[in-house]
Amino acid sequence: MGGVVAGVLVFAEAYPRLEAFVWSGELGGVTLAELLGVPFWALAVAVVVMALGTFWLVRMLEPARGRK
């Protein structure tokens, strides 16, 4: 929790100097699918596959660490 508070405070102090950079690349209402140039459904399927793969990998690695 302390790291979150520290990060907020550091960002709040640095923001006036970073404001021009933060807003320099504003793309408006661009979605990730539009940015990557893929259909939305393909991106959604890819995210689901990555999530399921991650869950499977964690499940396979847990017994190796001695957890049940």
Buried (B, 14 or more C-beta within 10 A) or exposed (E): EEEEEEEEEEEEEEEEEEEEEEEEEEEEEEEEBEEEEEEEEEBEEEEEEEEEEEEEEEEEEEEEEEEE
